[in-house]
Amino acid sequence: MAEAPHALDGTPLVGRDIETLQRIAVRLRRDILEMTFRAGSGHPGGSLSELETLLALYHGGVMRSAPTEPDHPGRDHFILSKGHACPGLYAVLADLGFFPREELWGFRYIDRLLQGHVDRKVPGVEMSSGSLGMGLGYGNGIALANRLKGHDGQVFVMIGDGECQEGMVWESAMTAAHRKLDTVTCILDHNRIQIDGFVEDVKGLEPLADKWRSFGWHVIGADGHDLASLFAAFDEARSTKGKPSIIIAGTVKGKGISFMEDVAEFHGRALKAEEMERAMQELGAVWSPDVIGWKEVGA
C-alpha cells in the first residue's frame, strides 16, 4: 500500500484520492458561499469555478507546500493573479491549516485578516493583488530567482480568461517563453464569463490555444472540474522541458449551484438569504442566516 502523501512540514494530504477530493470540494463550496454571504459581497462565481484546480494543487499534492511553515524554502509557489477569486483560495488554505477556519467568517471586514483581494499578510499567499494581469510576470520573477539560486521549485499562476484582455499578460507570456521558464505553469480558469458578461461578447479571445502556442507556450487542455484530467495536465506540464506550459482548464462559473452556473451576475455578488438556503440544500447542508457556519444534513 502506498504511503500517504504529506506536505513539506508533515501535514497529511489527500493525494490523488478522487472521491475524497470531491467530498472536500462540496464542503469548501459551502465555505465559499458562507464567507461571501457573511461579508455581503465578494466574488463567489469564479471562486467556485477554480476550486478543483486548487484542490489538485494543494490537497492533491501537485504543489509542495507547508501549512505550518508557509515560507518553507523548499516550497513551490502559487500565484492567484485573478485575486478577486480569493474566497476559493482562502477556503483551501484554511482547510489545510494555514490559518484558523474561523477567519473565513471575517472575510472583507475591516481589521480582519482576509480581505477582498489576496494579500501577502495571509499565510500561504505569495502575492498581493488588485489590478488584473500582474500575476504571470510576478511568477516569472520567482522562476528566474529560483534558477539563479539553483532551486528546482515550480511556479503555478492562475489567471482568468477575462484577465487575458490585459496586455501585461501577453508581455509576461513572451518573457516566459523567451527565458524558457519550464518551471512556470499557468492555469487559465476558462469559465467564459467576466464581470460585464460573456468574454466573447466583451472582447473575444479565440483562438485562445493558438494564441498561447504562437507565444511559444506548450498548451494543455483539461476539464477544470475533473480531478483526473487536472492531475494528468499537471503531470504533462511538469514533464515539458524548454518552454513554459499553460493549462486551459474548461470550467463553469458558479459550478455546483444550479442557479449560479453560467450566470454572469454571480461573478461579483454574494447570495441573499433565500438563495443561500437553496444553495446549501443543493450542497447537502443545513443552514440558517442566524448561525454562522453550516452543518451536514443528518449530522
C-alpha positions as CSV (number, residue, x, y, z in Angstrom):
1,M,0.0,0.0,0.0
2,A,1.4,3.4,-1.0
3,E,2.4,5.7,1.8
4,A,0.0,8.6,2.4
5,P,1.3,11.9,0.9
6,H,2.5,14.7,3.2
7,A,3.3,18.4,2.8
8,L,6.9,19.6,3.4
9,D,6.1,20.1,7.1
10,G,4.5,16.7,7.6
11,T,0.9,17.9,7.2
12,P,-1.1,14.9,5.8
13,L,-2.5,15.4,2.3
14,V,-5.2,13.5,0.4
15,G,-3.1,12.9,-2.7
16,R,-4.9,11.6,-5.8
17,D,-7.9,10.1,-3.9
18,I,-10.5,11.5,-6.3
19,E,-13.6,10.5,-4.2
20,T,-12.2,12.2,-1.1
21,L,-11.2,15.3,-3.0
22,Q,-14.7,15.5,-4.4
23,R,-16.2,15.4,-0.9
24,I,-13.8,18.2,0.2
25,A,-14.9,20.2,-2.8
26,V,-18.6,20.1,-1.7
27,R,-17.6,21.2,1.8
28,L,-15.4,24.0,0.6
29,R,-18.1,25.2,-1.7
30,R,-20.3,25.7,1.3
31,D,-17.5,27.7,3.0
32,I,-17.1,29.9,-0.1
33,L,-20.8,30.8,-0.1
34,E,-20.9,31.3,3.7
35,M,-18.0,33.6,3.8
36,T,-19.3,35.8,1.0
37,F,-22.8,35.8,2.4
38,R,-21.5,37.0,5.8
39,A,-19.4,39.7,4.1
40,G,-22.4,40.8,2.0
41,S,-20.1,41.0,-1.0
42,G,-17.3,39.1,-2.8
43,H,-16.8,37.0,-6.0
44,P,-18.3,33.6,-5.5
45,G,-18.7,32.6,-9.2
46,G,-15.0,32.4,-10.1
47,S,-14.2,31.0,-6.7
48,L,-16.4,28.1,-7.4
49,S,-15.0,27.6,-10.9
50,E,-11.4,27.4,-9.7
51,L,-11.9,25.1,-6.8
52,E,-11.0,21.7,-8.2
53,T,-7.8,23.1,-9.6
54,L,-6.8,24.4,-6.2
55,L,-7.6,21.1,-4.6
56,A,-5.4,19.3,-7.1
57,L,-2.5,21.6,-6.3
58,Y,-2.8,21.7,-2.5
59,H,-4.7,18.7,-1.2
60,G,-3.7,16.6,-4.1
61,G,0.0,17.3,-3.6
62,V,0.8,18.6,-7.1
63,M,2.4,21.5,-5.4
64,R,4.9,21.3,-2.5
65,S,3.6,23.4,0.4
66,A,3.9,23.6,4.2
67,P,0.8,24.8,6.0
68,T,2.6,25.3,9.4
69,E,5.6,26.9,7.7
70,P,4.3,28.9,4.7
71,D,7.7,30.3,3.8
72,H,9.4,27.0,3.7
73,P,12.4,27.4,1.4
74,G,11.6,24.1,-0.4
75,R,8.1,25.1,-1.4
76,D,6.6,25.6,-4.8
77,H,4.8,28.9,-5.4
78,F,1.2,29.5,-6.3
79,I,0.1,32.9,-7.5
80,L,-3.6,33.8,-7.7
81,S,-3.5,36.5,-10.4
82,K,-7.3,36.7,-10.5
83,G,-7.1,37.8,-6.9
84,H,-10.8,38.7,-6.6
85,A,-11.5,35.0,-6.5
86,C,-9.7,34.7,-3.2
87,P,-12.6,33.0,-1.3
88,G,-11.7,29.8,-3.1
89,L,-8.1,30.1,-2.1
90,Y,-8.9,31.1,1.4
91,A,-11.2,28.1,1.9
92,V,-8.5,25.8,0.7
93,L,-5.7,27.3,2.8
94,A,-7.9,27.3,5.9
95,D,-8.9,23.7,5.4
96,L,-5.2,22.7,5.3
97,G,-4.4,24.7,8.4
98,F,-2.5,27.7,7.1
99,F,-4.7,29.8,9.4
100,P,-7.8,29.1,11.6
101,R,-11.0,28.4,9.7
102,E,-12.9,30.9,11.9
103,E,-11.0,33.6,9.9
104,L,-13.3,32.9,7.0
105,W,-16.3,34.4,8.7
106,G,-14.4,37.8,8.9
107,F,-13.9,38.0,5.2
108,R,-13.8,41.6,3.9
109,Y,-14.2,43.0,7.4
110,I,-12.0,46.0,8.3
111,D,-9.1,45.0,10.6
112,R,-9.5,41.3,9.8
113,L,-7.1,39.0,8.1
114,L,-8.9,38.1,4.9
115,Q,-9.6,41.0,2.5
116,G,-11.4,41.1,-0.8
117,H,-8.2,40.5,-2.9
118,V,-5.4,38.2,-1.9
119,D,-2.9,39.8,0.4
120,R,0.6,38.7,1.4
121,K,-0.3,39.2,5.0
122,V,-2.3,36.0,4.7
123,P,-0.2,32.9,5.4
124,G,0.2,30.9,2.2
125,V,-0.4,33.9,-0.1
126,E,2.6,34.8,-2.2
127,M,1.4,38.0,-4.0
128,S,-1.0,40.8,-3.1
129,S,-3.3,41.5,-6.0
130,G,-5.6,44.3,-7.2
131,S,-5.4,45.2,-10.9
132,L,-5.5,42.1,-13.1
133,G,-2.7,40.9,-15.3
134,M,0.2,41.1,-12.8
135,G,0.5,37.5,-11.6
136,L,2.3,35.9,-14.5
137,G,5.1,38.5,-14.5
138,Y,5.4,38.0,-10.8
139,G,5.6,34.3,-11.3
140,N,8.3,34.7,-14.0
141,G,10.3,36.7,-11.5
142,I,10.1,33.9,-8.9
143,A,11.1,31.3,-11.5
144,L,14.1,33.4,-12.6
145,A,15.2,33.8,-9.0
146,N,14.8,30.0,-8.4
147,R,17.0,29.5,-11.5
148,L,19.7,31.8,-10.1
149,K,19.6,30.0,-6.7
150,G,19.6,26.5,-8.2
151,H,16.2,25.7,-6.7
152,D,14.0,23.4,-8.7
153,G,10.8,24.9,-7.4
154,Q,7.7,25.0,-9.6
155,V,5.7,28.2,-10.0
156,F,1.9,27.9,-10.7
157,V,0.0,31.0,-11.8
158,M,-3.8,31.1,-12.1
159,I,-5.3,33.7,-14.4
160,G,-8.8,34.3,-15.6
161,D,-10.0,34.4,-19.2
162,G,-11.3,38.0,-18.9
163,E,-7.8,38.8,-17.5
164,C,-6.3,37.7,-20.8
165,Q,-7.6,41.0,-22.2
166,E,-4.8,42.7,-20.2
167,G,-1.7,43.5,-22.3
168,M,0.6,42.7,-19.4
169,V,-0.5,39.0,-19.6
170,W,0.9,38.8,-23.1
171,E,4.1,40.7,-22.3
172,S,4.7,38.2,-19.5
173,A,3.9,35.3,-21.8
174,M,6.6,36.5,-24.2
175,T,9.1,36.8,-21.3
176,A,8.4,33.3,-20.0
177,A,8.9,31.7,-23.4
178,H,12.0,33.8,-24.2
179,R,13.6,32.8,-20.9
180,K,12.5,29.2,-21.4
181,L,10.9,29.1,-18.0
182,D,9.8,25.5,-18.0
183,T,9.1,25.6,-14.2
184,V,6.2,28.0,-14.9
185,T,2.8,26.5,-15.3
186,C,0.0,28.9,-16.0
187,I,-3.6,27.8,-15.3
188,L,-6.3,29.6,-17.2
189,D,-9.6,29.3,-15.4
190,H,-11.7,29.3,-18.6
191,N,-15.2,29.8,-17.3
192,R,-16.0,32.2,-20.2
193,I,-17.6,34.9,-18.1
194,Q,-16.2,38.2,-16.7
195,I,-17.9,40.9,-14.7
196,D,-19.5,42.5,-17.8
197,G,-20.8,39.3,-19.3
198,F,-19.5,36.5,-21.6
199,V,-15.9,37.0,-22.5
200,E,-16.6,36.5,-26.2
201,D,-19.2,39.4,-26.2
202,V,-16.9,41.8,-24.3
203,K,-13.7,41.2,-26.1
204,G,-13.2,37.8,-27.8
205,L,-10.1,35.7,-27.1
206,E,-10.4,32.9,-29.6
207,P,-8.5,31.2,-31.0
208,L,-7.1,31.1,-27.4
209,A,-5.0,28.0,-27.6
210,D,-3.4,29.1,-30.8
211,K,-2.5,32.5,-29.3
212,W,-0.6,30.9,-26.5
213,R,1.1,28.5,-28.9
214,S,2.2,31.4,-31.1
215,F,3.8,33.0,-28.0
216,G,6.0,29.9,-27.5
217,W,4.0,28.0,-24.8
218,H,3.1,24.4,-24.5
219,V,-0.7,24.3,-24.4
220,I,-2.6,21.6,-22.5
221,G,-6.4,21.3,-22.4
222,A,-8.2,20.0,-19.3
223,D,-11.6,19.7,-17.7
224,G,-11.3,22.0,-14.8
225,H,-13.8,20.1,-12.7
226,D,-12.4,16.6,-13.4
227,L,-9.6,15.9,-11.0
228,A,-8.2,13.1,-13.0
229,S,-8.0,15.4,-16.0
230,L,-6.3,18.1,-13.9
231,F,-3.7,15.6,-12.5
232,A,-2.9,14.4,-16.0
233,A,-2.5,18.0,-17.2
234,F,-0.2,18.9,-14.3
235,D,1.9,15.8,-15.0
236,E,2.3,16.8,-18.6
237,A,3.3,20.3,-17.7
238,R,5.9,19.2,-15.3
239,S,7.4,16.8,-17.9
240,T,7.6,19.5,-20.5
241,K,11.1,21.0,-20.9
242,G,12.4,24.1,-22.6
243,K,9.2,26.1,-22.6
244,P,6.5,27.2,-20.1
245,S,3.2,25.4,-20.1
246,I,-0.4,26.7,-19.9
247,I,-3.3,24.5,-18.8
248,I,-6.5,25.9,-20.3
249,A,-9.0,24.5,-17.8
250,G,-12.6,24.5,-19.0
251,T,-14.7,25.4,-16.1
252,V,-18.2,26.7,-15.2
253,K,-18.8,29.9,-13.4
254,G,-20.7,29.2,-10.2
255,K,-20.0,25.5,-10.5
256,G,-22.0,23.3,-8.2
257,I,-25.0,25.5,-7.6
258,S,-27.7,25.1,-10.3
259,F,-29.0,28.6,-10.4
260,M,-25.5,30.2,-10.3
261,E,-23.9,28.2,-13.1
262,D,-23.1,30.3,-16.2
263,V,-24.7,33.4,-14.8
264,A,-22.6,36.5,-15.0
265,E,-24.4,38.2,-12.2
266,F,-22.7,35.9,-9.7
267,H,-19.2,37.0,-10.8
268,G,-19.3,39.7,-8.1
269,R,-22.5,39.2,-6.0
270,A,-22.9,37.3,-2.8
271,L,-26.1,35.3,-2.3
272,K,-29.1,36.6,-0.5
273,A,-30.5,34.6,2.5
274,E,-33.2,32.8,0.4
275,E,-30.6,31.9,-2.2
276,M,-28.3,30.6,0.4
277,E,-30.9,28.3,1.8
278,R,-31.5,26.8,-1.7
279,A,-27.8,26.6,-2.4
280,M,-27.0,24.9,0.9
281,Q,-29.8,22.4,0.3
282,E,-28.2,21.5,-3.1
283,L,-24.9,21.0,-1.3
284,G,-26.4,18.8,1.4
285,A,-26.1,21.2,4.3
286,V,-28.4,22.6,7.0
287,W,-28.0,26.4,7.2
288,S,-29.6,29.4,8.9
289,P,-28.8,33.1,8.5
290,D,-28.8,33.4,12.3
291,V,-26.0,31.0,12.9
292,I,-22.5,31.3,11.3
293,G,-21.4,28.2,9.5
294,W,-23.3,25.1,8.3
295,K,-24.0,21.5,9.3
296,E,-24.1,18.3,7.2
297,V,-27.6,17.0,6.7
298,G,-28.1,14.3,9.3
299,A,-25.1,15.3,11.4
